[in-house]
Amino acid sequence: MELSELYKSVRQNTEHICHPLQTEDYVPQPAIFVSPPKWHLAHTTWFFENFILKDHLPGYEIFNADFNFLFNSYYNTVGKRVLRADRGNLTRPSVQKIYEYRAHVDVNMLLLLMSDISADLKKVIEIGINHEQQHQELLLTDIKYILAQNPTFPSYHPEAHGEMETNSDTGFAAVSEGVYEIGYDGTDFSFDNEHGRHKVYINPFEISKSLVTNQEYIDFIADGGYTNFNLWLDEGWAWVNDNKIGAPLYWQFTDGVWHHYTLSGLKKVIPNAILTHINFYEAMAFAEWKKMRLPTEFEWEVASDQFKWGQRWEWTNSAYMPYPNFRKPAGAIGEYNGKFMVNQIVLRGGSCATAKNHSRKSYRNFFHAEERWPFNGIRLVKI
């Protein structure tokens, strides 16, 4: 696909995701880790304006000088910004103004893409496009969290079926010991944290071909999973007690039946559907209960050809660290991944909300251990 067509397709998809929303849905920020849909729409647009248009399109006029402060996310190189916790306070500019901003930037981006641009600039544009695709997944996860705070549990879309997926395989896949290559190996787009391809030694192991289901987790709960400190990491046990946790995010036990909020509204939990919205602490406790363990990110990548993935982000037992020979790019783009390589856990595989072209075996996602609002799940390894 031509770069201009890819740009248009991705930009249109972001607005397609927002189409079911009402105006009031664009603004709330019920938790610090959630960003309002309006902010996502503006920030992804700001990326193209700030990193591409203002320096590379002659005569380009900044849409609004305040937007650099309002919609910068974490780029210290670019300047000051609104605190993340205050994004929901931005009742102005209006939703309509943000859509006008997107239209302004799109017209100028397509004008730029009609010209003869350098290979280096194309790479930055590709980063912007893939950056927006990452925000499309964040949009869906944030929209779900926002709507779930409404006591009427409104439906985002009646056909949001990704959360109801089931496993298509059973059993375990065996992987032989040996030295394996890890990291991105190709010519298509990839993120810098996938680079630094290197060799690792892997001991023999067996990994489940299926992800943990709702019923398996219900059995864990019924067996006192959230009340048995022996199953939990110390930090996880403190998290359970400090926050009075007794089930996955969005779950509630009503009239003797487990229900959960989905993008299609409040539904009964489907026993054989794949579990989602649990954090690293919960994944580790469940693995301990099953007398198994989580895979390392290297084991996951080596074994990934032997099972289906792309349904849930899968917790690994690996810290998010740079690969050997990782080099942080110069300038603001260098802040994209490298500075977050501390105190976070790697997840692999992609989810029902992930852009399909991002679900590659070398793709590395990362979250703090307590975070569970993404579409994440569990795959186990035999001990």
N, C-alpha and C positions, 0 to 999 in steps of 0.2 A: 504494500500500500504506500502511495506517495505520502511524504511527510505532511503536506497540507491536508490531505484527506484524513490521515490519522489524527492530526490535531483537531479537525472539525468533529470527527466521530467521538473522540474522548470528551471534548468540551460539551457536546450535545448530551452525552450520557450522564454527565454530572447533573445537568438540568432535568434530565428525565428522572433521575433518582429523586429529585426534589418536587417533581410534579404533583404527587399525592398530598403534599403538605398544605396546610392552611397557613395564612400569614402569621398567625400567632405561634405556630410551631417553629418558625425560623429563629426565634430569639432566645428561648430559655437556656440556661446553663445550670442544671441541677447539681452538678458535681464539678470539681476542679478539672478532672481528667476528661470531661466532656466539653466539646466545642459546639456552639450553636451552628445550625446549618448555614445561616447567613454568613457567619465568619468563614466557614469552609469555602463557600462560593467566592468570597472576596479574596481570601488568602491565596487560593490557587491562581487567581487572576493577577494578584499582586506579584506573584513569582515571575510571570511572563513580562509584566510591565517593568519590574525592577531589574531583573537579570538579563533581559533581552532587548526590549523595545527602546528603553531610554538611552541606551548606548549604541544601538545598532541600526535603528531606523532614523535616518536624517529627518529632522523637522518634527519628530514625535512630540506631542503635547501631553504632559502628565494629566490624567483625568482629575485628580484631586490631591493636592500636596499633603493633606492630612492622612491619606490612606497608607503611606509608608509607615507611619507611627501606629495606626490602628490595626494593620493586617500583617505586619511582620510577625513571624512566629518566634523563632529563637536565634536569628542571625545577628550576633553581636557586631559582626563586620559592617552590617548595614545601618545600625544605629539603634536608638531607643525604641521601645515598643510598649503597648498596653500589656499589663500583667496578665498571664494566662487565666487567672481566677476572675478577671474582670471582663472577659469577652462577652459574657451574657448581659453586661450593663450597657452595651452599645445599642440602645434603642434607635439611635441615629448613627449613620445614615440609614435610610429606609431600605426595605427589601427591594422595592422598585429601583432605587438608586444603585443598588448593588448589581441588579440585572443590567442596568444601563452601563455600568462600569465594565461588566463582562462583554457586552456588545461592542463597546469602544475598543477594548483591547483585542477582541477577536478580529475586527475589521483591520486593525493595524498589523496584527500578527500575520494574517493572510496576505496582506500587502507585502510584508517582509519576505514571506515564504515564496512569493513570486519572483524575487530577485535572486541574484547569484550570491549565495552565502557560503561562508567558509565551512570546512569540515569541523573545526572546533566549535563554531556557533551551532551547527547541527547537533552536536553532542549535548550542548546545554539545552537546546530545545527538546531533545529526547528526554533529558532528565526532567524537564518541566512537565512533559506529557505523562511520564511514568509517576512523577510526583502527584499529579492530579488523580491518576488511577489509584494510588495509595489513599488519597483523601476520599475517593468514592467509597472505599471500604469503611473508612472512619465515619463518613456520613451515615452509612447504614447502621453502624454500631451505635453512634451517638443519637440518631433518630430513635432507635429502639429504646435506649435508656431514657431519653426525654419523654417519650410517650408512655413508658412504663410507670412514670411517676404520677400519671393521671389516674385517679381512683376508678374511672370508668373503663380503663384499659382499652383505649381506642385502637382500631386496626389501621395500620399504615397502608397495607395492601392485602386484599383477600387471597392473593395467589403467591404469597411469599413462602414457598415450599422448601427452601434450602435447609431450614431447621428440622425438617421431618425426614431427612435422608436416613437410610438404613445401610448396614454393611452388605456387601455383595460377596464376601469371602469369609472363610473361617480357617482356623488352624494357625500354625506357626511356620515361618520361613527360616531356614537355617542359613547362616553365613559362615563361611570358612575363615580361619585365621589367615592373616596375610598383611601385606603392605598395599594400601589403596591410595589413589589420587583423590584429593578433596578440593572443591572450589569450582568456580565457573570455568568452563572450557568450551568456548564458542565465539561466534562473531556478532551475534545479535546483542541487543541492549542488556546490560546487567548493572547492578549497583556496585559501588566500590567495596562494600563490605563482603562481597562474594569473591573478591580478587585476592591474589597471593596463593595461587594453586600450589598445593604441597602434598607430601606423602604423610600418611599416618599408619601406624601399626594397629590392627584390630584383632583382639582375641576372638575365638569362635563364640557365636551367640545365636539365640533363636528369638525372633521378633514376631509379635502377633500380626496376622494379616488383616485383622479387624480392629476397629476402635471400640473403646468401652461404650456400652449402651446405657440408656436411662435405667433399665431394669437392674443391671449390675450395680449401678450407683444407688438405687433404691435399697438393694440388699445391703450395701455398705452402711447406709443410714440406719436401716432397721437393726443392724447388728451393733449399733452404738458407735458408729464411725466417728461422729462428732463429739463423743464424750469420753473416748479412750485416748488419754494422753500418750500412751505408748506408741501410737501410730504416727504421731506428728513430730515434725521438726520443732525445736523450741520456739522459733519465731512464728511458725504456723500455729502452734498451740496458743500463743499469746494473742495472735490475730483472731482466732476462733472465739476466745473468751472476751477479749476487749470489744468485739463487734457482735457478740451473741449470734454467731453463725451456726446454722443447723441444716443447710441445704444449699444447692447451687443458686447462683444469682437468678432472679425472676421466678423461683419456685415457691409455691405455697400449698400447704396441706389443708384442703377444704372438704368438709363432709366425707371424710375418710378416703379422699382421693387426691393424689398429687396433680396439681395444675401448674402451668408455667405461662408467663407472658411471652408471646411471639409477635413477630411483625404482622401477623394476621389476627392479633388479639389474644385474649386469655383462652387457653386450650388445655384439655386434659393431656398429661404427659403420655406420650406413646412409648410403651415399654421397650420395643426393639429399635427405636430411633437412636441415633448417635448422640451421646451426651455432649453438652456444650455449656459454656459460661462457668467454668471452674478455674481456679488459679493454680499456681505452682504448688502451693502448700497443700491444697486439696488433692492434686494429682499425686504428690508424693505420699500422702497419707493413704490414698486408695491403693497405690502400688504396694505399700507396706502391708496393708490388709490382705491383698491378694498374694502376698509372699513373692512378689516380682519387683521389677524396678523400671524406671524410665530409661529410654535409650540415650546415649550421648548424641550430639548432633552429627558426629562423624559416623557412628553406627547407623543412624537414620538415613544419611545420604547414601552410604554403601548399600543398604538393603532396599532402598526406595523403589527399585525396579521390580520388586517382588510383591508389592501390595498396592492397592489403590489409595491415592491421597488427593488432597484438594477439597476435602469436605469440612475439615476442622483444622485450625492451627494446632499443631501437636507439640505439647511441652517436651523439651529434652532436659537432660540433667547436665547441661553445659552452660557455663557462664559466657556472656556475650563479650568476646575479646577479638582483637585484630588477628588475622592470619599472618603467618610469617611473610615478610616482605610487603605487608600492607603499607601503602603510601597515601596519606591524606592529601587530596587535591588542594591546590593553592586557592586562597581567597574564600569568599562566603560559601561556595559550593563545598569546601572542605569541612564545613560545619554540619553537613547533611547527616553523616553517620558517625564519623570517627569520635566525636567528643562524647558520644553516649555509650562508649564501650567500657562501662563500669557498673557494677551492682545490678545487672539485668540478666535475664535468662533467655536463651535462644529457643524459638519455636520454629518448626519446619512444616512445609507442605501446603500452606494456603488453606482457605476456607470457602464456604459457599458464597461469601461476599467478596472474595479476592478476584481481581482481574485475571482472566484465564491465562494471559501471557506472562503473568507474574508467578504462576504456580509451576516453578521449575525446581529441580531437586537441589540446586545450589542456593536457592533464595533463603535468606536469613531474616526472620522477624525477631523482635526482641521486646520484652516487657518486664516490668518489675514483678517480683514474686507474688504480690498481693492482688495484681490486676486480673479481673475476670470478665470485664464487659465485652472483650472481643469474642468472636466465635471460635473458642479453643476447646480442645478435648484431650484424650489420653490414648496412647498406644503403649503397650507393655512389652517388656523383655523378660524372658525366663532368667532366674538366678541360677 
